[in-house]
Amino acid sequence: MAKNTWRVLYVVLWAAVIITVDVLFVRHHVGERLLLNVGMVLVFVVFYLTVLRRR
């Protein structure tokens, strides 16, 4: 049960970071916004697979 709680918190944090960066920095730049979102998703996935999945 604790692993599921950490996974849910990780996904919520992930969504909050992406939405915050979108709104604050790249609101009016469509191309840059897409590239930045894809990059952030890749960073979160790599971090999850290398660090959090081992627990």
PQR file of N, CA, C, O and H, with PARSE charges and radii, in Angstrom:
ATOM      1  N   MET A   1       0.815  -1.197   0.000 -0.4000 1.5000
ATOM      2  CA  MET A   1       0.000   0.000   0.000 -0.0000 2.0000
ATOM      3  C   MET A   1       0.857   1.260   0.000  0.5500 1.7000
ATOM      4  O   MET A   1       0.499   2.255  -0.630 -0.5500 1.4000
ATOM      5  N   ALA A   2       1.981   1.224   0.699 -0.4000 1.5000
ATOM      6  CA  ALA A   2       2.850   2.398   0.763 -0.0000 2.0000
ATOM      7  C   ALA A   2       3.480   2.698  -0.593  0.5500 1.7000
ATOM      8  O   ALA A   2       3.673   3.864  -0.936 -0.5500 1.4000
ATOM      9  H   ALA A   2       2.273   0.416   1.210  0.4000 1.0000
ATOM     10  N   LYS A   3       3.804   1.656  -1.372 -0.4000 1.5000
ATOM     11  CA  LYS A   3       4.369   1.884  -2.701 -0.0000 2.0000
ATOM     12  C   LYS A   3       3.370   2.594  -3.600  0.5500 1.7000
ATOM     13  O   LYS A   3       3.744   3.487  -4.360 -0.5500 1.4000
ATOM     14  H   LYS A   3       3.646   0.709  -1.092  0.4000 1.0000
ATOM     15  N   ASN A   4       2.121   2.211  -3.521 -0.4000 1.5000
ATOM     16  CA  ASN A   4       1.099   2.857  -4.341 -0.0000 2.0000
ATOM     17  C   ASN A   4       0.927   4.316  -3.947  0.5500 1.7000
ATOM     18  O   ASN A   4       0.694   5.163  -4.809 -0.5500 1.4000
ATOM     19  H   ASN A   4       1.817   1.486  -2.903  0.4000 1.0000
ATOM     20  N   THR A   5       1.036   4.616  -2.677 -0.4000 1.5000
ATOM     21  CA  THR A   5       0.913   5.993  -2.207 -0.0000 2.0000
ATOM     22  C   THR A   5       2.047   6.843  -2.772  0.5500 1.7000
ATOM     23  O   THR A   5       1.817   7.964  -3.226 -0.5500 1.4000
ATOM     24  H   THR A   5       1.226   3.927  -1.977  0.4000 1.0000
ATOM     25  N   TRP A   6       3.270   6.313  -2.746 -0.4000 1.5000
ATOM     26  CA  TRP A   6       4.411   7.048  -3.302 -0.0000 2.0000
ATOM     27  C   TRP A   6       4.258   7.255  -4.796  0.5500 1.7000
ATOM     28  O   TRP A   6       4.618   8.310  -5.318 -0.5500 1.4000
ATOM     29  H   TRP A   6       3.456   5.403  -2.377  0.4000 1.0000
ATOM     30  N   ARG A   7       3.726   6.258  -5.487 -0.4000 1.5000
ATOM     31  CA  ARG A   7       3.524   6.399  -6.937 -0.0000 2.0000
ATOM     32  C   ARG A   7       2.485   7.465  -7.249  0.5500 1.7000
ATOM     33  O   ARG A   7       2.663   8.250  -8.180 -0.5500 1.4000
ATOM     34  H   ARG A   7       3.433   5.401  -5.062  0.4000 1.0000
ATOM     35  N   VAL A   8       1.426   7.499  -6.497 -0.4000 1.5000
ATOM     36  CA  VAL A   8       0.394   8.519  -6.708 -0.0000 2.0000
ATOM     37  C   VAL A   8       0.951   9.899  -6.414  0.5500 1.7000
ATOM     38  O   VAL A   8       0.709  10.836  -7.174 -0.5500 1.4000
ATOM     39  H   VAL A   8       1.282   6.860  -5.741  0.4000 1.0000
ATOM     40  N   LEU A   9       1.687  10.038  -5.333 -0.4000 1.5000
ATOM     41  CA  LEU A   9       2.304  11.333  -5.014 -0.0000 2.0000
ATOM     42  C   LEU A   9       3.296  11.757  -6.091  0.5500 1.7000
ATOM     43  O   LEU A   9       3.385  12.941  -6.416 -0.5500 1.4000
ATOM     44  H   LEU A   9       1.883   9.276  -4.715  0.4000 1.0000
ATOM     45  N   TYR A  10       4.036  10.815  -6.641 -0.4000 1.5000
ATOM     46  CA  TYR A  10       4.989  11.118  -7.702 -0.0000 2.0000
ATOM     47  C   TYR A  10       4.273  11.634  -8.949  0.5500 1.7000
ATOM     48  O   TYR A  10       4.722  12.598  -9.569 -0.5500 1.4000
ATOM     49  H   TYR A  10       3.964   9.854  -6.377  0.4000 1.0000
ATOM     50  N   VAL A  11       3.171  11.001  -9.315 -0.4000 1.5000
ATOM     51  CA  VAL A  11       2.408  11.431 -10.491 -0.0000 2.0000
ATOM     52  C   VAL A  11       1.789  12.809 -10.257  0.5500 1.7000
ATOM     53  O   VAL A  11       1.765  13.636 -11.169 -0.5500 1.4000
ATOM     54  H   VAL A  11       2.806  10.218  -8.811  0.4000 1.0000
ATOM     55  N   VAL A  12       1.295  13.061  -9.064 -0.4000 1.5000
ATOM     56  CA  VAL A  12       0.724  14.372  -8.743 -0.0000 2.0000
ATOM     57  C   VAL A  12       1.811  15.451  -8.797  0.5500 1.7000
ATOM     58  O   VAL A  12       1.582  16.534  -9.337 -0.5500 1.4000
ATOM     59  H   VAL A  12       1.314  12.389  -8.323  0.4000 1.0000
ATOM     60  N   LEU A  13       2.973  15.163  -8.248 -0.4000 1.5000
ATOM     61  CA  LEU A  13       4.089  16.108  -8.307 -0.0000 2.0000
ATOM     62  C   LEU A  13       4.511  16.354  -9.750  0.5500 1.7000
ATOM     63  O   LEU A  13       4.773  17.492 -10.140 -0.5500 1.4000
ATOM     64  H   LEU A  13       3.158  14.283  -7.810  0.4000 1.0000
ATOM     65  N   TRP A  14       4.574  15.301 -10.530 -0.4000 1.5000
ATOM     66  CA  TRP A  14       4.932  15.381 -11.933 -0.0000 2.0000
ATOM     67  C   TRP A  14       3.970  16.307 -12.686  0.5500 1.7000
ATOM     68  O   TRP A  14       4.409  17.186 -13.428 -0.5500 1.4000
ATOM     69  H   TRP A  14       4.361  14.377 -10.213  0.4000 1.0000
ATOM     70  N   ALA A  15       2.692  16.114 -12.500 -0.4000 1.5000
ATOM     71  CA  ALA A  15       1.685  16.950 -13.169 -0.0000 2.0000
ATOM     72  C   ALA A  15       1.777  18.397 -12.696  0.5500 1.7000
ATOM     73  O   ALA A  15       1.661  19.318 -13.505 -0.5500 1.4000
ATOM     74  H   ALA A  15       2.335  15.400 -11.898  0.4000 1.0000
ATOM     75  N   ALA A  16       1.981  18.607 -11.411 -0.4000 1.5000
ATOM     76  CA  ALA A  16       2.070  19.965 -10.878 -0.0000 2.0000
ATOM     77  C   ALA A  16       3.273  20.713 -11.447  0.5500 1.7000
ATOM     78  O   ALA A  16       3.168  21.896 -11.770 -0.5500 1.4000
ATOM     79  H   ALA A  16       2.075  17.859 -10.754  0.4000 1.0000
ATOM     80  N   VAL A  17       4.400  20.044 -11.570 -0.4000 1.5000
ATOM     81  CA  VAL A  17       5.592  20.691 -12.125 -0.0000 2.0000
ATOM     82  C   VAL A  17       5.370  21.057 -13.583  0.5500 1.7000
ATOM     83  O   VAL A  17       5.704  22.169 -13.992 -0.5500 1.4000
ATOM     84  H   VAL A  17       4.486  19.083 -11.308  0.4000 1.0000
ATOM     85  N   ILE A  18       4.825  20.165 -14.362 -0.4000 1.5000
ATOM     86  CA  ILE A  18       4.599  20.433 -15.784 -0.0000 2.0000
ATOM     87  C   ILE A  18       3.608  21.576 -15.971  0.5500 1.7000
ATOM     88  O   ILE A  18       3.845  22.461 -16.794 -0.5500 1.4000
ATOM     89  H   ILE A  18       4.554  19.262 -14.029  0.4000 1.0000
ATOM     90  N   ILE A  19       2.527  21.579 -15.244 -0.4000 1.5000
ATOM     91  CA  ILE A  19       1.524  22.637 -15.373 -0.0000 2.0000
ATOM     92  C   ILE A  19       2.091  23.979 -14.925  0.5500 1.7000
ATOM     93  O   ILE A  19       1.842  24.999 -15.567 -0.5500 1.4000
ATOM     94  H   ILE A  19       2.334  20.860 -14.576  0.4000 1.0000
ATOM     95  N   THR A  20       2.846  23.991 -13.836 -0.4000 1.5000
ATOM     96  CA  THR A  20       3.427  25.241 -13.337 -0.0000 2.0000
ATOM     97  C   THR A  20       4.413  25.829 -14.343  0.5500 1.7000
ATOM     98  O   THR A  20       4.380  27.030 -14.611 -0.5500 1.4000
ATOM     99  H   THR A  20       3.048  23.162 -13.314  0.4000 1.0000
ATOM    100  N   VAL A  21       5.280  25.005 -14.894 -0.4000 1.5000
ATOM    101  CA  VAL A  21       6.248  25.492 -15.874 -0.0000 2.0000
ATOM    102  C   VAL A  21       5.521  25.991 -17.119  0.5500 1.7000
ATOM    103  O   VAL A  21       5.900  27.018 -17.681 -0.5500 1.4000
ATOM    104  H   VAL A  21       5.307  24.029 -14.676  0.4000 1.0000
ATOM    105  N   ASP A  22       4.488  25.284 -17.554 -0.4000 1.5000
ATOM    106  CA  ASP A  22       3.697  25.729 -18.708 -0.0000 2.0000
ATOM    107  C   ASP A  22       3.119  27.115 -18.488  0.5500 1.7000
ATOM    108  O   ASP A  22       3.257  27.998 -19.334 -0.5500 1.4000
ATOM    109  H   ASP A  22       4.180  24.449 -17.097  0.4000 1.0000
ATOM    110  N   VAL A  23       2.485  27.294 -17.367 -0.4000 1.5000
ATOM    111  CA  VAL A  23       1.789  28.556 -17.098 -0.0000 2.0000
ATOM    112  C   VAL A  23       2.773  29.697 -16.880  0.5500 1.7000
ATOM    113  O   VAL A  23       2.542  30.804 -17.367 -0.5500 1.4000
ATOM    114  H   VAL A  23       2.373  26.577 -16.680  0.4000 1.0000
ATOM    115  N   LEU A  24       3.849  29.460 -16.171 -0.4000 1.5000
ATOM    116  CA  LEU A  24       4.764  30.540 -15.829 -0.0000 2.0000
ATOM    117  C   LEU A  24       5.725  30.933 -16.948  0.5500 1.7000
ATOM    118  O   LEU A  24       6.038  32.115 -17.092 -0.5500 1.4000
ATOM    119  H   LEU A  24       4.037  28.561 -15.775  0.4000 1.0000
ATOM    120  N   PHE A  25       6.199  29.983 -17.739 -0.4000 1.5000
ATOM    121  CA  PHE A  25       7.303  30.280 -18.638 -0.0000 2.0000
ATOM    122  C   PHE A  25       6.974  30.193 -20.124  0.5500 1.7000
ATOM    123  O   PHE A  25       7.463  31.023 -20.890 -0.5500 1.4000
ATOM    124  H   PHE A  25       5.946  29.022 -17.623  0.4000 1.0000
ATOM    125  N   VAL A  26       6.189  29.251 -20.557 -0.4000 1.5000
ATOM    126  CA  VAL A  26       6.007  29.025 -21.997 -0.0000 2.0000
ATOM    127  C   VAL A  26       4.542  29.075 -22.423  0.5500 1.7000
ATOM    128  O   VAL A  26       4.119  28.310 -23.289 -0.5500 1.4000
ATOM    129  H   VAL A  26       5.792  28.576 -19.935  0.4000 1.0000
ATOM    130  N   ARG A  27       3.794  29.946 -21.833 -0.4000 1.5000
ATOM    131  CA  ARG A  27       2.365  30.017 -22.113 -0.0000 2.0000
ATOM    132  C   ARG A  27       2.068  30.322 -23.582  0.5500 1.7000
ATOM    133  O   ARG A  27       1.144  29.741 -24.151 -0.5500 1.4000
ATOM    134  H   ARG A  27       4.138  30.567 -21.129  0.4000 1.0000
ATOM    135  N   HIS A  28       2.823  31.212 -24.198 -0.4000 1.5000
ATOM    136  CA  HIS A  28       2.495  31.676 -25.544 -0.0000 2.0000
ATOM    137  C   HIS A  28       3.438  31.132 -26.617  0.5500 1.7000
ATOM    138  O   HIS A  28       3.448  31.634 -27.741 -0.5500 1.4000
ATOM    139  H   HIS A  28       3.574  31.684 -23.735  0.4000 1.0000
ATOM    140  N   HIS A  29       4.218  30.128 -26.289 -0.4000 1.5000
ATOM    141  CA  HIS A  29       5.173  29.563 -27.238 -0.0000 2.0000
ATOM    142  C   HIS A  29       4.837  28.091 -27.446  0.5500 1.7000
ATOM    143  O   HIS A  29       5.248  27.235 -26.662 -0.5500 1.4000
ATOM    144  H   HIS A  29       4.210  29.720 -25.376  0.4000 1.0000
ATOM    145  N   VAL A  30       4.085  27.802 -28.508 -0.4000 1.5000
ATOM    146  CA  VAL A  30       3.549  26.455 -28.700 -0.0000 2.0000
ATOM    147  C   VAL A  30       4.649  25.424 -28.961  0.5500 1.7000
ATOM    148  O   VAL A  30       4.665  24.369 -28.327 -0.5500 1.4000
ATOM    149  H   VAL A  30       3.751  28.497 -29.145  0.4000 1.0000
ATOM    150  N   GLY A  31       5.552  25.710 -29.872 -0.4000 1.5000
ATOM    151  CA  GLY A  31       6.603  24.744 -30.204 -0.0000 2.0000
ATOM    152  C   GLY A  31       7.526  24.462 -29.031  0.5500 1.7000
ATOM    153  O   GLY A  31       7.836  23.309 -28.733 -0.5500 1.4000
ATOM    154  H   GLY A  31       5.539  26.567 -30.387  0.4000 1.0000
ATOM    155  N   GLU A  32       7.964  25.533 -28.366 -0.4000 1.5000
ATOM    156  CA  GLU A  32       8.839  25.363 -27.217 -0.0000 2.0000
ATOM    157  C   GLU A  32       8.120  24.650 -26.074  0.5500 1.7000
ATOM    158  O   GLU A  32       8.721  23.869 -25.336 -0.5500 1.4000
ATOM    159  H   GLU A  32       7.711  26.470 -28.608  0.4000 1.0000
ATOM    160  N   ARG A  33       6.845  24.927 -25.945 -0.4000 1.5000
ATOM    161  CA  ARG A  33       6.042  24.291 -24.887 -0.0000 2.0000
ATOM    162  C   ARG A  33       5.990  22.783 -25.082  0.5500 1.7000
ATOM    163  O   ARG A  33       6.151  22.023 -24.127 -0.5500 1.4000
ATOM    164  H   ARG A  33       6.357  25.561 -26.544  0.4000 1.0000
ATOM    165  N   LEU A  34       5.766  22.352 -26.310 -0.4000 1.5000
ATOM    166  CA  LEU A  34       5.707  20.925 -26.602 -0.0000 2.0000
ATOM    167  C   LEU A  34       7.047  20.252 -26.330  0.5500 1.7000
ATOM    168  O   LEU A  34       7.098  19.200 -25.692 -0.5500 1.4000
ATOM    169  H   LEU A  34       5.635  22.969 -27.086  0.4000 1.0000
ATOM    170  N   LEU A  35       8.131  20.857 -26.812 -0.4000 1.5000
ATOM    171  CA  LEU A  35       9.453  20.276 -26.584 -0.0000 2.0000
ATOM    172  C   LEU A  35       9.797  20.222 -25.099  0.5500 1.7000
ATOM    173  O   LEU A  35      10.353  19.231 -24.626 -0.5500 1.4000
ATOM    174  H   LEU A  35       8.089  21.711 -27.330  0.4000 1.0000
ATOM    175  N   LEU A  36       9.473  21.272 -24.370 -0.4000 1.5000
ATOM    176  CA  LEU A  36       9.757  21.298 -22.932 -0.0000 2.0000
ATOM    177  C   LEU A  36       8.936  20.244 -22.192  0.5500 1.7000
ATOM    178  O   LEU A  36       9.451  19.584 -21.289 -0.5500 1.4000
ATOM    179  H   LEU A  36       9.022  22.077 -24.755  0.4000 1.0000
ATOM    180  N   ASN A  37       7.678  20.080 -22.561 -0.4000 1.5000
ATOM    181  CA  ASN A  37       6.844  19.065 -21.903 -0.0000 2.0000
ATOM    182  C   ASN A  37       7.368  17.653 -22.171  0.5500 1.7000
ATOM    183  O   ASN A  37       7.417  16.824 -21.263 -0.5500 1.4000
ATOM    184  H   ASN A  37       7.260  20.616 -23.294  0.4000 1.0000
ATOM    185  N   VAL A  38       7.751  17.387 -23.399 -0.4000 1.5000
ATOM    186  CA  VAL A  38       8.295  16.069 -23.727 -0.0000 2.0000
ATOM    187  C   VAL A  38       9.592  15.835 -22.956  0.5500 1.7000
ATOM    188  O   VAL A  38       9.819  14.744 -22.432 -0.5500 1.4000
ATOM    189  H   VAL A  38       7.710  18.061 -24.137  0.4000 1.0000
ATOM    190  N   GLY A  39      10.437  16.856 -22.887 -0.4000 1.5000
ATOM    191  CA  GLY A  39      11.677  16.730 -22.137 -0.0000 2.0000
ATOM    192  C   GLY A  39      11.449  16.478 -20.659  0.5500 1.7000
ATOM    193  O   GLY A  39      12.122  15.640 -20.059 -0.5500 1.4000
ATOM    194  H   GLY A  39      10.253  17.742 -23.313  0.4000 1.0000
ATOM    195  N   MET A  40      10.503  17.199 -20.066 -0.4000 1.5000
ATOM    196  CA  MET A  40      10.220  16.996 -18.641 -0.0000 2.0000
ATOM    197  C   MET A  40       9.651  15.609 -18.383  0.5500 1.7000
ATOM    198  O   MET A  40       9.993  14.981 -17.380 -0.5500 1.4000
ATOM    199  H   MET A  40       9.956  17.880 -20.554  0.4000 1.0000
ATOM    200  N   VAL A  41       8.797  15.124 -19.260 -0.4000 1.5000
ATOM    201  CA  VAL A  41       8.255  13.774 -19.094 -0.0000 2.0000
ATOM    202  C   VAL A  41       9.379  12.748 -19.162  0.5500 1.7000
ATOM    203  O   VAL A  41       9.414  11.810 -18.365 -0.5500 1.4000
ATOM    204  H   VAL A  41       8.520  15.634 -20.074  0.4000 1.0000
ATOM    205  N   LEU A  42      10.293  12.919 -20.105 -0.4000 1.5000
ATOM    206  CA  LEU A  42      11.413  11.983 -20.208 -0.0000 2.0000
ATOM    207  C   LEU A  42      12.290  12.009 -18.958  0.5500 1.7000
ATOM    208  O   LEU A  42      12.740  10.960 -18.499 -0.5500 1.4000
ATOM    209  H   LEU A  42      10.265  13.681 -20.753  0.4000 1.0000
ATOM    210  N   VAL A  43      12.535  13.186 -18.411 -0.4000 1.5000
ATOM    211  CA  VAL A  43      13.335  13.290 -17.185 -0.0000 2.0000
ATOM    212  C   VAL A  43      12.633  12.581 -16.030  0.5500 1.7000
ATOM    213  O   VAL A  43      13.272  11.840 -15.283 -0.5500 1.4000
ATOM    214  H   VAL A  43      12.170  14.038 -18.784  0.4000 1.0000
ATOM    215  N   PHE A  44      11.334  12.799 -15.876 -0.4000 1.5000
ATOM    216  CA  PHE A  44      10.596  12.140 -14.804 -0.0000 2.0000
ATOM    217  C   PHE A  44      10.577  10.625 -14.985  0.5500 1.7000
ATOM    218  O   PHE A  44      10.692   9.890 -14.004 -0.5500 1.4000
ATOM    219  H   PHE A  44      10.815  13.401 -16.483  0.4000 1.0000
ATOM    220  N   VAL A  45      10.434  10.144 -16.220 -0.4000 1.5000
ATOM    221  CA  VAL A  45      10.413   8.700 -16.461 -0.0000 2.0000
ATOM    222  C   VAL A  45      11.775   8.088 -16.148  0.5500 1.7000
ATOM    223  O   VAL A  45      11.846   7.035 -15.513 -0.5500 1.4000
ATOM    224  H   VAL A  45      10.340  10.741 -17.017  0.4000 1.0000
ATOM    225  N   VAL A  46      12.851   8.729 -16.584 -0.4000 1.5000
ATOM    226  CA  VAL A  46      14.195   8.209 -16.296 -0.0000 2.0000
ATOM    227  C   VAL A  46      14.447   8.197 -14.796  0.5500 1.7000
ATOM    228  O   VAL A  46      14.986   7.225 -14.268 -0.5500 1.4000
ATOM    229  H   VAL A  46      12.794   9.584 -17.099  0.4000 1.0000
ATOM    230  N   PHE A  47      14.066   9.264 -14.103 -0.4000 1.5000
ATOM    231  CA  PHE A  47      14.241   9.303 -12.647 -0.0000 2.0000
ATOM    232  C   PHE A  47      13.445   8.192 -11.979  0.5500 1.7000
ATOM    233  O   PHE A  47      13.940   7.536 -11.062 -0.5500 1.4000
ATOM    234  H   PHE A  47      13.628  10.054 -14.532  0.4000 1.0000
ATOM    235  N   TYR A  48      12.223   7.979 -12.429 -0.4000 1.5000
ATOM    236  CA  TYR A  48      11.401   6.910 -11.854 -0.0000 2.0000
ATOM    237  C   TYR A  48      12.034   5.537 -12.074  0.5500 1.7000
ATOM    238  O   TYR A  48      12.121   4.723 -11.155 -0.5500 1.4000
ATOM    239  H   TYR A  48      11.821   8.511 -13.174  0.4000 1.0000
ATOM    240  N   LEU A  49      12.467   5.302 -13.291 -0.4000 1.5000
ATOM    241  CA  LEU A  49      13.013   3.976 -13.603 -0.0000 2.0000
ATOM    242  C   LEU A  49      14.354   3.722 -12.915  0.5500 1.7000
ATOM    243  O   LEU A  49      14.660   2.578 -12.579 -0.5500 1.4000
ATOM    244  H   LEU A  49      12.397   5.963 -14.037  0.4000 1.0000
ATOM    245  N   THR A  50      15.152   4.756 -12.700 -0.4000 1.5000
ATOM    246  CA  THR A  50      16.469   4.532 -12.117 -0.0000 2.0000
ATOM    247  C   THR A  50      16.461   4.605 -10.595  0.5500 1.7000
ATOM    248  O   THR A  50      17.218   3.878  -9.952 -0.5500 1.4000
ATOM    249  H   THR A  50      14.904   5.685 -12.972  0.4000 1.0000
ATOM    250  N   VAL A  51      15.638   5.450 -10.000 -0.4000 1.5000
ATOM    251  CA  VAL A  51      15.715   5.662  -8.561 -0.0000 2.0000
ATOM    252  C   VAL A  51      14.518   5.050  -7.836  0.5500 1.7000
ATOM    253  O   VAL A  51      14.697   4.247  -6.920 -0.5500 1.4000
ATOM    254  H   VAL A  51      15.023   6.042 -10.522  0.4000 1.0000
ATOM    255  N   LEU A  52      13.339   5.407  -8.221 -0.4000 1.5000
ATOM    256  CA  LEU A  52      12.160   5.020  -7.440 -0.0000 2.0000
ATOM    257  C   LEU A  52      11.718   3.591  -7.672  0.5500 1.7000
ATOM    258  O   LEU A  52      11.090   3.004  -6.791 -0.5500 1.4000
ATOM    259  H   LEU A  52      13.193   6.060  -8.965  0.4000 1.0000
ATOM    260  N   ARG A  53      12.010   3.022  -8.791 -0.4000 1.5000
ATOM    261  CA  ARG A  53      11.558   1.659  -9.069 -0.0000 2.0000
ATOM    262  C   ARG A  53      12.333   0.626  -8.245  0.5500 1.7000
ATOM    263  O   ARG A  53      11.840  -0.481  -8.024 -0.5500 1.4000
ATOM    264  H   ARG A  53      12.520   3.499  -9.507  0.4000 1.0000
ATOM    265  N   ARG A  54      13.527   0.973  -7.795 -0.4000 1.5000
ATOM    266  CA  ARG A  54      14.346   0.038  -7.013 -0.0000 2.0000
ATOM    267  C   ARG A  54      13.787  -0.213  -5.623  0.5500 1.7000
ATOM    268  O   ARG A  54      14.094  -1.238  -5.014 -0.5500 1.4000
ATOM    269  H   ARG A  54      13.927   1.871  -7.974  0.4000 1.0000
ATOM    270  N   ARG A  55      12.983   0.687  -5.116 -0.4000 1.5000
ATOM    271  CA  ARG A  55      12.456   0.538  -3.752 -0.0000 2.0000
ATOM    272  C   ARG A  55      11.427  -0.525  -3.654  0.5500 1.7000
ATOM    273  O   ARG A  55      10.892  -0.768  -2.572 -0.5500 1.4000
ATOM    274  H   ARG A  55      12.733   1.520  -5.610  0.4000 1.0000
TER
END
